[in-house]
């Protein structure tokens, strides 16, 4: 018989070490703060050493505990893969996917029907995160993040999914009232920005040769999906990612007045356990994601190619 630590205590410990908070671990696990504390105390008693030390009002994992938590997380990943491989083929599978909110709303969810048409026994459960670098939780099968490299995720594989290029965006209605035909025209508009994409405007201004306008005032929203909606409503202009907003361009909700001015970004990647089942559902989903990312975009709507002369005739 293997001499194993108490498994429930290991599960609680892994979440607490990964989140860096007893309170957050309690919230994720649906238990009380005291229950988390008791389980970790039980594990410390079994191991014969402290896993967390108190710093002010917080309990902080020791360096040894952080390394141990990484190993425990990888072991849980392997258990999940093994359990999935032993499942009945005809049983309906739930695939848990974590993705940034804008990516989920604008790109992933509108495409899921294509995946499910070929995988009717798979149910996709999508959870969203509000930051692009948020940690990967142990209770997801596939995590999608933007702008992170492989070494940032020990024990996991990183698969490129979608490129990311920033450019100027606005609504066709606003373009008709006040067209942007050259970079300097943006000075007469309201600029909309996002806390989650803080560098978008400075980098675009640099690419457009407009560093002199860096001090222009902006309306700043907490998240890009709010900014995108304000741009669609014609409340101002913003910087948006392609091909993430491709469907908005295709439908005519948004347009790119200066499409030749682009700022390349680190793209989106899928993060999966290193020991995942290469023939399993998660692997098939990641392959499908990568294939979708390579699909050519549809032609842009006519509004995005409005001629300068036509636009000038619409000036108020």
Secondary structure as UniProt FT lines:
FT   HELIX           7..19
FT   HELIX           22..29
FT   HELIX           33..47
FT   STRAND          52..55
FT   TURN            56..57
FT   STRAND          58..61
FT   HELIX           63..85
FT   TURN            89..90
FT   STRAND          93..100
FT   HELIX           101..103
FT   HELIX           104..108
FT   HELIX           109..111
FT   HELIX           112..118
FT   TURN            120..121
FT   STRAND          122..129
FT   TURN            132..133
FT   TURN            138..139
FT   STRAND          142..146
FT   HELIX           150..152
FT   TURN            154..155
FT   STRAND          156..170
FT   HELIX           172..177
FT   HELIX           183..188
FT   STRAND          191..194
FT   HELIX           195..197
FT   TURN            198..199
FT   HELIX           200..208
FT   HELIX           211..213
FT   TURN            214..215
FT   STRAND          218..221
FT   HELIX           224..232
FT   TURN            233..234
FT   STRAND          237..242
FT   TURN            243..245
FT   HELIX           246..251
FT   TURN            257..260
FT   STRAND          263..273
FT   TURN            274..275
FT   TURN            278..279
FT   HELIX           281..294
FT   HELIX           302..305
FT   HELIX           308..313
//
